[in-house]
Amino acid sequence: MDTTNREGNDTDKDADKDTNKDTDKDTGQSLSNGFSNCTPLFWLATAAASVGCGFQHGYALAILGNTLPIIKNRFDVSDVYMSGIVSGNALGAILGAVLAGYAADRLGRRKALLLNSIFLNVGWSLMAGAPSQHFFLVGRVAVGFGVGAASVLGNMFLSEISPVSIRGFIGNMFTLAGSVGFLLSFALSIPQVIGHKDIGWRLVFAFPIPMVFFQDAVLVACPETPPYLASIKREIHGTLASLAKYRKVLCEQEVESVVYGETDVNHTGNRVLFLREILSDSGHRLALIIGLILHSCRELSGISAVYSYTLQIFEEANVSDPELGTVGIGLITVFTAGLVALLADKIGRRFIMISGLVVLIAAQISIGVSQTCYRTGKLLLWSCGGEWTGPVALVSVFVFTAGFVSSLGSILWIYVNEITAPEARGKTNLVCFAIHWGLSMVVLFSYDWIDKSLAPYTFFLFAG
């Protein structure tokens, strides 16, 4: 097929870039699939999807870390109802992740992201203006729906518009934006900032809304992702036009990989795979199994409990200033995510993942030891209480955060999308994220009960 015969309209003219030019005219540097070959629209799209998806994910997960006591006192809710509010984010996320997989395949990644903005804006508005705990719970579930869908759609979008050589860096923009969300949700909700008036905590819950509008304004001007157009829609000219919007120069290797690779006769083409087809194919099935294992490990690490019950965990370990400790978690998260983004394409995903997991497990054990040694009033396996437990717990949670962000909190998003074919990506992410958020809901809803039943040995359970 002759890809140079593209003429007749503005879209084709835009796509008619010289695919043989792999060097910059001014600098002479290679443009083949690197940073310098990405257009301003590409970087704008990356920023938009990051703050409209990654930021929302991080902010929603950590926002109750400091505001949980405020919400409980403001609406005078029971512990059981409060557990429902905490886990409401995960409940909505299960539904959002499932429907996002279908929407991504039927509507496209870009249109699905625009549609998902409705749930995010409605949810944040309900929580910020909630007159009662019931409105707040509905808003929490709606935001959860949007966050669950965004975790699927945002990662797919970023992965599919990225050049292969910098996909690790771009994929980690989701995690980096989420880390900024962690930091700001903690920083904006400490007593010194939020104040004691009712308007304070409400503004904190309304803060993410402008980010969603920014994402929508940018995505309206963006084309659909090239792999989606090539593999599912089989629109050759549309694929080339999309690449031309995101690249300064169309490199032959990328054109062949995206256009011809995704529309090869051996591909299913023009349709997405059903789940039974994914399960019947050994390659697709292996990618699904790997994704399920990684997503399950992520939530069973206890990360959702750490971010939502941060104050409680610090208080149980005698941390003197737990509110400021939560801000420290946010700073560690941002620093680690930035470091991983810089290293992901240089030292490899596998090394970073394994190293992070080792650090994470060691930190979980250290948190358990600090809690156990401080709470000497109960029947313990040993008695070693003292003032040292607070600093050790604080450092342990910081190390736990760094280990998590560098493994299951960042590399996971990139790796699963990289090993999954475009025609199977929607359904694979659907299943993985349904399990992901299902386990998150179980952990969040049961953590308070588990902690009261097993305390002070709770984190030994997560380490196991």
FENHUSUL-V747209 format. One record per pair of residues at least 12 apart in sequence whose C-alpha atoms are under 10 Angstrom apart, sorted by the first residue. I is the first residue (numbers start at 1). J is the second residue. Records with the same first field share a line. If there is no record, write none. Layout:
I = J / J
//
This chain:
1 = 236 / 260
3 = 15 / 16 / 19 / 236 / 237 / 240 / 255 / 259
4 = 16 / 17 / 18 / 19
5 = 237
6 = 237 / 240 / 241
7 = 237
10 = 241
11 = 237 / 238 / 240 / 241 / 242 / 244 / 245
12 = 237 / 238 / 240 / 241 / 244
13 = 241 / 244
14 = 240 / 241 / 242 / 243 / 244 / 245
15 = 237 / 238 / 239 / 240 / 241 / 242 / 243 / 244 / 245 / 247 / 249 / 250
16 = 237 / 240 / 241 / 244 / 249 / 250
17 = 240 / 241 / 243 / 244 / 247 / 248 / 249 / 250 / 251
18 = 248 / 249 / 250 / 251 / 252
19 = 249 / 250 / 251 / 252 / 253 / 254 / 255
20 = 249 / 250 / 251 / 252 / 253
21 = 248 / 249 / 250 / 251 / 252
22 = 37 / 248 / 249 / 250 / 251 / 252 / 253
23 = 36 / 37 / 249 / 251
24 = 36 / 37 / 248 / 249
31 = 247 / 248 / 249 / 250 / 251
32 = 163 / 164 / 165 / 247 / 248 / 249 / 250 / 251 / 252 / 253 / 254
33 = 162 / 163 / 164 / 165 / 166 / 167 / 247 / 248 / 249 / 250 / 251 / 252 / 253 / 254
34 = 162 / 163 / 164 / 165 / 166 / 167 / 247
35 = 162 / 163 / 165 / 166 / 169 / 170 / 247
36 = 247 / 248 / 249
37 = 163 / 246 / 247 / 248 / 249 / 250 / 251
38 = 161 / 162 / 163 / 243 / 244 / 245 / 246 / 247 / 248 / 249
39 = 243 / 244 / 245 / 246 / 247 / 248 / 249
40 = 245 / 246 / 247 / 248
41 = 218 / 219 / 221 / 222 / 223 / 245 / 246 / 247
42 = 158 / 161 / 162 / 222 / 243 / 245 / 246 / 247 / 248
43 = 162 / 170 / 246
44 = 215 / 218 / 219 / 222 / 246
45 = 157 / 158 / 161 / 215 / 218 / 219 / 220 / 221 / 222 / 223 / 246
46 = 154 / 157 / 158 / 159 / 161 / 162 / 170 / 171 / 173 / 174 / 215 / 218 / 219
47 = 158 / 170 / 173 / 174 / 177 / 214 / 215 / 218
48 = 154 / 211 / 212 / 213 / 214 / 215 / 216 / 217 / 218 / 219
49 = 110 / 113 / 150 / 153 / 154 / 155 / 157 / 158 / 173 / 174 / 177 / 211 / 212 / 214 / 215 / 216 / 218 / 219
50 = 150 / 154 / 155 / 157 / 158 / 170 / 171 / 172 / 173 / 174 / 175 / 176 / 177 / 178 / 211 / 215
51 = 154 / 173 / 174 / 176 / 177 / 178 / 180 / 181 / 208 / 210 / 211 / 212 / 214 / 215
52 = 113 / 114 / 116 / 117 / 120 / 146 / 147 / 150 / 154 / 174 / 177 / 178 / 208 / 209 / 210 / 211 / 212 / 213 / 214 / 215 / 216
53 = 113 / 116 / 117 / 120 / 146 / 147 / 148 / 149 / 150 / 151 / 152 / 153 / 154 / 155 / 174 / 175 / 177 / 178 / 211 / 212 / 215
54 = 147 / 150 / 151 / 154 / 155 / 172 / 173 / 174 / 175 / 176 / 177 / 178 / 179 / 180 / 181
55 = 147 / 150 / 173 / 174 / 175 / 176 / 177 / 178 / 179 / 180 / 181 / 182 / 184 / 208 / 211 / 212
56 = 120 / 143 / 144 / 146 / 147 / 148 / 150 / 151 / 174 / 177 / 178 / 180 / 181 / 182 / 208 / 209 / 211 / 212
57 = 89 / 93 / 143 / 144 / 146 / 147 / 148 / 149 / 150 / 151 / 174 / 175 / 177 / 178 / 179 / 181 / 182
58 = 147 / 174 / 175 / 176 / 177 / 178 / 179 / 180 / 181 / 182 / 183 / 184 / 185 / 307 / 330
59 = 147 / 177 / 178 / 179 / 180 / 181 / 182 / 183 / 184 / 185 / 186 / 205 / 207 / 208
60 = 89 / 124 / 140 / 143 / 144 / 147 / 178 / 181 / 182 / 185 / 205 / 208 / 307 / 308
61 = 86 / 87 / 89 / 90 / 144 / 147 / 178 / 181 / 182 / 185 / 303 / 304 / 305 / 306 / 307 / 308
62 = 178 / 179 / 181 / 182 / 183 / 184 / 185 / 186 / 304 / 305 / 306 / 307 / 308 / 309 / 310 / 326 / 330
63 = 86 / 181 / 182 / 183 / 184 / 185 / 186 / 187 / 188 / 189 / 204 / 205 / 307 / 308
64 = 85 / 86 / 185 / 186 / 189 / 205 / 307 / 308 / 309 / 310 / 311
65 = 86 / 182 / 185 / 186 / 189 / 190 / 305 / 306 / 307 / 308 / 309 / 310 / 311 / 312 / 323 / 326
66 = 185 / 186 / 187 / 188 / 189 / 190 / 191 / 194 / 307 / 308 / 309 / 310 / 311 / 312 / 322 / 323 / 324 / 326 / 327
67 = 185 / 186 / 188 / 189 / 190 / 191 / 194 / 201 / 204 / 205 / 308 / 311
68 = 82 / 85 / 86 / 308 / 309 / 310 / 311
69 = 82 / 311
70 = 189 / 191 / 196 / 198 / 201
71 = 85 / 133 / 136 / 201
72 = 85 / 133
74 = 132 / 133 / 198
75 = 130 / 131 / 132 / 133 / 134 / 136
76 = 132 / 133
77 = 132 / 133
79 = 448 / 449
80 = 445 / 446 / 448 / 449
81 = 133 / 134 / 137 / 445
82 = 133 / 137 / 445 / 448
83 = 441 / 444 / 445 / 446 / 447 / 448 / 449
84 = 137 / 140 / 141 / 441 / 444 / 445 / 446
85 = 133 / 134 / 136 / 137 / 138 / 139 / 140 / 141 / 444 / 445
86 = 137 / 140 / 141 / 304 / 305 / 308 / 309 / 441 / 444 / 445
87 = 137 / 140 / 141 / 144 / 304 / 305 / 308 / 437 / 438 / 440 / 441 / 442 / 443 / 444 / 445 / 446 / 447
88 = 136 / 137 / 138 / 139 / 140 / 141 / 142 / 143 / 144 / 145 / 441 / 444 / 445
89 = 137 / 138 / 139 / 140 / 141 / 142 / 143 / 144 / 145 / 146 / 147 / 148 / 437 / 440 / 441 / 444
90 = 140 / 141 / 143 / 144 / 145 / 147 / 148 / 304 / 434 / 436 / 437 / 438 / 439 / 440 / 441 / 442 / 443 / 444 / 445
91 = 140 / 141 / 142 / 144 / 145 / 148 / 434 / 437 / 438 / 439 / 440 / 441 / 442
92 = 138 / 139 / 140 / 141 / 142 / 143 / 144 / 145 / 146 / 147 / 148 / 149 / 437 / 438 / 441
93 = 141 / 142 / 143 / 144 / 145 / 146 / 147 / 148 / 149 / 150 / 151 / 433 / 434 / 436 / 437 / 438 / 440 / 441
94 = 141 / 144 / 145 / 147 / 148 / 149 / 430 / 431 / 433 / 434 / 435 / 436 / 437 / 438 / 439 / 440 / 441
95 = 141 / 142 / 144 / 145 / 146 / 148 / 149 / 430 / 433 / 434 / 437 / 438
96 = 116 / 119 / 141 / 142 / 143 / 144 / 145 / 146 / 147 / 148 / 149 / 150 / 151 / 152 / 430 / 433 / 434 / 437
97 = 144 / 145 / 146 / 147 / 148 / 149 / 150 / 151 / 152 / 153 / 426 / 429 / 430 / 431 / 432 / 433 / 434 / 435 / 436 / 437
98 = 145 / 148 / 149 / 152 / 426 / 427 / 429 / 430 / 431 / 432 / 433 / 434 / 435
99 = 112 / 145 / 148 / 149 / 152 / 426 / 427 / 430 / 434
100 = 112 / 113 / 115 / 116 / 145 / 146 / 148 / 149 / 150 / 151 / 152 / 153 / 426 / 427 / 429 / 430 / 433
101 = 149 / 152 / 153 / 424 / 425 / 426 / 427 / 428 / 429 / 430 / 431 / 433 / 434
102 = 272 / 426 / 427 / 429 / 430
103 = 115 / 116 / 149 / 153 / 426
104 = 149 / 152 / 153 / 156 / 157 / 228 / 425 / 426 / 427 / 430
105 = 228 / 232 / 233 / 271 / 272 / 273 / 422 / 423 / 424 / 425 / 426 / 427
106 = 232 / 233 / 271 / 272 / 426
107 = 224
108 = 153 / 157 / 224 / 225 / 228 / 229 / 232 / 233
109 = 152 / 153 / 154 / 155 / 156 / 157 / 158 / 160 / 223 / 224 / 225 / 228 / 426
110 = 153 / 154 / 156 / 157 / 216 / 219 / 220 / 222 / 223 / 224 / 225
111 = 153 / 216 / 219 / 220 / 223 / 224
112 = 149 / 150 / 153 / 154
113 = 146 / 149 / 150 / 152 / 153 / 154 / 157 / 212 / 215 / 216 / 219
114 = 212 / 213 / 215 / 216 / 217 / 219 / 220
115 = 146 / 216
116 = 143 / 145 / 146 / 147 / 148 / 149 / 150 / 153 / 212 / 216
117 = 143 / 146 / 147 / 149 / 150 / 209 / 211 / 212 / 213 / 215 / 216
118 = 142 / 143 / 146 / 212 / 213
119 = 139 / 141 / 142 / 143 / 144 / 145 / 146 / 147 / 149
120 = 139 / 140 / 141 / 142 / 143 / 144 / 145 / 146 / 147 / 149 / 150 / 208 / 209 / 212
121 = 139 / 142 / 143 / 146 / 206 / 208 / 209 / 210 / 211 / 212 / 213
122 = 138 / 139 / 140 / 142 / 143 / 146 / 209
123 = 135 / 136 / 137 / 138 / 139 / 140 / 141 / 142 / 143 / 144 / 145 / 146 / 205 / 206 / 209
124 = 136 / 139 / 140 / 141 / 142 / 143 / 144 / 202 / 204 / 205 / 206 / 207 / 208 / 209
125 = 139 / 140 / 142 / 143 / 202 / 203 / 205 / 206 / 207 / 208 / 209
126 = 138 / 139 / 140 / 142 / 143 / 202 / 205 / 206
127 = 139 / 140 / 141 / 142 / 143 / 201 / 202 / 203 / 204 / 205 / 206
128 = 199 / 200 / 201 / 202 / 203 / 204 / 205 / 206 / 207
129 = 199 / 202 / 203 / 205 / 206
130 = 202
144 = 437
148 = 430 / 433 / 434 / 436 / 437
149 = 430 / 433
151 = 174 / 413 / 429 / 433
152 = 413 / 417 / 425 / 426 / 428 / 429 / 430 / 432 / 433
153 = 426 / 429
154 = 171 / 174 / 413
155 = 170 / 171 / 172 / 173 / 174 / 175 / 413 / 414 / 416 / 417 / 429
156 = 171 / 225 / 228 / 413 / 414 / 416 / 417 / 418 / 422 / 425 / 426 / 429
157 = 171 / 224 / 225 / 226 / 227 / 228
158 = 170 / 171 / 172 / 173 / 174 / 225 / 414
159 = 171 / 172 / 225 / 227 / 413 / 414 / 415 / 417 / 418
160 = 224 / 225 / 226 / 227 / 228 / 258 / 417 / 418 / 422
161 = 223 / 224 / 225 / 226 / 227 / 228 / 242 / 243 / 246 / 247
162 = 225 / 226 / 243 / 246 / 247
163 = 243 / 246 / 247 / 254
164 = 254 / 345 / 418
165 = 345 / 346
166 = 341 / 342 / 344 / 345 / 346
167 = 341 / 344 / 345 / 414 / 418
168 = 340 / 341 / 342 / 343 / 344 / 345 / 346 / 348 / 349 / 410 / 411 / 413 / 414 / 415 / 418
169 = 338 / 339 / 340 / 341 / 342 / 343 / 344 / 345 / 346 / 414
170 = 341 / 342 / 344 / 345 / 414
171 = 341 / 344 / 410 / 411 / 412 / 413 / 414 / 415 / 417
172 = 337 / 338 / 339 / 340 / 341 / 342 / 344 / 406 / 409 / 410 / 411 / 412 / 413 / 414
173 = 337 / 338 / 340 / 341 / 410
174 = 337 / 341 / 409 / 410 / 413 / 414
175 = 333 / 334 / 336 / 337 / 338 / 340 / 341 / 405 / 406 / 409 / 410 / 411 / 413
176 = 333 / 334 / 335 / 336 / 337 / 338 / 339 / 340 / 341 / 405 / 409 / 410
177 = 334 / 337 / 338
178 = 330 / 333 / 334 / 337 / 409 / 410
179 = 329 / 330 / 331 / 332 / 333 / 334 / 335 / 336 / 337 / 338 / 405 / 409
180 = 330 / 331 / 333 / 334 / 335 / 337
181 = 208 / 330 / 333 / 334
182 = 307 / 326 / 327 / 329 / 330 / 331 / 332 / 333 / 334
183 = 326 / 327 / 328 / 329 / 330 / 331 / 332 / 333 / 334
184 = 204 / 207 / 327 / 330 / 331
185 = 204 / 205 / 207 / 208 / 326 / 327 / 330
186 = 204 / 307 / 310 / 323 / 324 / 325 / 326 / 327 / 328 / 329 / 330 / 331
187 = 204 / 323 / 324 / 326 / 327 / 328 / 330 / 331
188 = 200 / 201 / 203 / 204 / 205 / 207 / 327
189 = 201 / 203 / 204 / 205 / 323 / 326 / 327
190 = 322 / 323 / 324 / 326 / 327
191 = 323 / 324
192 = 323 / 324
222 = 242 / 245 / 246
223 = 238 / 239 / 241 / 242 / 243 / 244 / 245 / 246
224 = 238 / 239 / 241 / 242 / 243
225 = 238 / 239 / 242 / 243 / 246
226 = 238 / 239 / 240 / 241 / 242 / 243 / 244 / 246 / 255 / 258 / 259 / 262
227 = 239 / 242 / 243 / 257 / 258 / 259 / 261 / 262 / 263 / 421 / 422 / 423
228 = 258 / 262 / 270 / 272 / 422 / 423
229 = 242 / 258 / 259 / 262 / 263 / 270
230 = 258 / 259 / 260 / 261 / 262 / 263 / 264 / 269 / 270 / 422
231 = 258 / 259 / 260 / 261 / 262 / 263 / 264 / 267 / 268 / 269 / 270 / 271 / 272 / 421 / 422 / 423
232 = 262 / 263 / 267 / 268 / 269 / 270 / 271 / 272 / 273 / 422 / 423
233 = 263 / 269 / 270 / 271 / 272
234 = 259 / 262 / 263 / 264 / 269 / 270 / 271
235 = 259 / 263 / 270
236 = 258 / 259 / 260 / 263
237 = 259
238 = 259
239 = 255 / 258 / 259
240 = 255 / 258 / 259
243 = 255 / 258 / 259
262 = 421 / 422 / 423
267 = 421 / 423
268 = 423 / 424
269 = 423
270 = 423
271 = 423 / 424
272 = 422 / 423 / 424 / 425 / 426 / 427
273 = 422 / 423 / 424 / 425 / 426 / 427 / 428
274 = 423 / 424 / 426 / 427 / 428
275 = 424 / 426 / 427 / 428 / 430 / 431
277 = 424
278 = 423 / 424 / 425 / 427 / 428
279 = 428
283 = 419 / 420 / 421
284 = 419 / 420 / 421 / 423 / 424 / 425 / 428
285 = 420 / 424 / 428
286 = 419 / 420
287 = 415 / 416 / 417 / 418 / 419 / 420 / 421 / 424 / 425 / 428
288 = 416 / 419 / 420 / 424 / 425 / 427 / 428 / 429 / 431 / 432
289 = 428 / 432
290 = 415 / 416 / 419 / 432
291 = 412 / 413 / 415 / 416 / 417 / 419 / 420 / 428 / 429 / 431 / 432 / 433 / 436
292 = 416 / 428 / 429 / 431 / 432 / 433 / 434 / 435 / 436
293 = 432 / 435 / 436
294 = 407 / 408 / 411 / 412 / 413 / 415 / 416 / 432 / 436
295 = 408 / 409 / 412 / 413 / 416 / 432 / 433 / 434 / 435 / 436 / 437 / 439
296 = 408 / 432 / 433 / 435 / 436 / 437 / 438 / 439 / 440
297 = 357 / 408 / 436 / 439 / 462
298 = 357 / 404 / 407 / 408 / 409 / 412 / 436 / 439 / 440
299 = 408 / 409 / 435 / 436 / 437 / 438 / 439 / 440 / 441 / 442 / 443 / 444 / 462
300 = 436 / 439 / 440 / 442 / 443 / 461 / 462 / 463 / 464
301 = 357 / 360 / 361 / 364 / 400 / 404 / 408 / 440 / 443 / 459 / 461 / 462 / 463 / 464
302 = 364 / 439 / 440 / 443 / 444 / 447 / 458 / 459 / 461 / 462 / 463
303 = 400 / 401 / 404 / 405 / 408 / 409 / 440 / 443 / 444 / 462
304 = 437 / 439 / 440 / 441 / 443 / 444 / 447
305 = 440 / 441 / 443 / 444 / 445 / 446 / 447 / 448
306 = 326 / 329 / 397 / 400 / 401 / 444 / 447
307 = 326 / 329 / 330 / 401 / 444
308 = 444 / 447
309 = 444 / 447 / 448
310 = 322 / 323 / 325 / 326 / 329 / 397
311 = 323 / 324 / 325 / 326
312 = 448 / 451
313 = 367 / 371 / 393 / 394 / 397 / 451 / 459
314 = 326 / 367 / 371 / 390 / 391 / 393 / 394 / 397
315 = 371 / 390 / 393
316 = 370 / 371 / 372 / 374 / 375 / 389 / 390 / 393 / 455 / 456
317 = 367 / 368 / 369 / 370 / 371 / 372 / 373 / 374 / 375 / 385 / 387 / 388 / 389 / 390 / 391 / 392 / 393 / 394 / 456
318 = 370 / 371 / 374 / 375 / 386 / 387 / 388 / 389 / 390 / 391 / 392 / 393 / 394
319 = 387 / 388 / 389 / 390 / 391 / 392 / 393 / 394
320 = 387 / 390 / 391 / 394
321 = 390 / 394
322 = 390 / 394
325 = 394 / 395 / 397 / 398
326 = 394 / 397 / 398
328 = 394 / 395 / 397 / 398
329 = 394 / 395 / 397 / 398 / 399 / 400 / 401 / 402
330 = 398 / 401
331 = 398
332 = 397 / 398 / 399 / 400 / 401 / 402 / 405
333 = 398 / 399 / 401 / 402 / 403 / 404 / 405 / 406 / 409
334 = 402 / 405
335 = 402 / 405
336 = 401 / 402 / 403 / 404 / 405 / 406 / 410
337 = 402 / 404 / 405 / 406 / 407 / 409 / 410 / 411
338 = 405 / 406
339 = 406
340 = 352 / 405 / 406 / 407 / 410 / 411
341 = 406 / 410 / 411
344 = 406 / 410 / 411 / 414
348 = 411
349 = 406 / 407 / 410 / 411 / 412 / 414 / 415
350 = 407 / 411 / 415
351 = 407
352 = 403 / 406 / 407 / 408 / 410 / 411
353 = 403 / 404 / 405 / 406 / 407 / 408 / 409 / 410 / 411 / 412
354 = 403 / 406 / 407 / 408
355 = 403 / 406 / 407
356 = 399 / 400 / 401 / 402 / 403 / 404 / 405 / 406 / 407 / 408 / 409 / 411
357 = 400 / 402 / 403 / 404 / 405 / 406 / 407 / 408
358 = 400 / 403 / 404 / 407
359 = 396 / 399 / 400 / 401 / 402 / 403 / 404 / 406 / 407
360 = 396 / 397 / 398 / 399 / 400 / 401 / 402 / 403 / 404 / 405 / 406 / 407 / 408 / 463
361 = 399 / 400 / 403 / 404 / 459 / 460 / 462 / 463 / 464
362 = 396 / 399 / 400 / 403 / 463
363 = 393 / 395 / 396 / 397 / 398 / 399 / 400 / 401 / 402 / 403 / 404 / 459 / 463
364 = 393 / 396 / 397 / 399 / 400 / 401 / 458 / 459 / 460 / 461 / 462 / 463 / 464
365 = 396 / 400 / 457 / 458 / 459 / 460 / 461 / 462 / 463 / 464
366 = 389 / 392 / 393 / 395 / 396 / 397 / 399 / 400 / 459 / 460 / 463
367 = 389 / 390 / 392 / 393 / 394 / 395 / 396 / 397 / 399 / 400 / 456 / 457 / 458 / 459 / 460 / 463
368 = 393 / 396 / 455 / 456 / 457 / 458 / 459 / 460 / 461 / 462 / 463
369 = 382 / 384 / 389 / 392 / 393 / 396 / 456 / 457 / 459 / 460
370 = 384 / 385 / 386 / 388 / 389 / 390 / 391 / 392 / 393 / 394 / 396 / 456 / 457
371 = 385 / 389 / 390 / 392 / 393 / 455 / 456 / 457 / 458 / 459
372 = 384 / 385 / 389 / 455 / 456 / 457 / 458 / 459
373 = 385 / 386 / 387 / 388 / 389 / 456
374 = 386 / 387 / 388 / 389 / 390 / 393 / 456
375 = 389 / 455 / 456
376 = 456
378 = 455 / 456
379 = 456
380 = 455 / 456 / 457
413 = 429
416 = 428 / 429 / 432
417 = 429
//
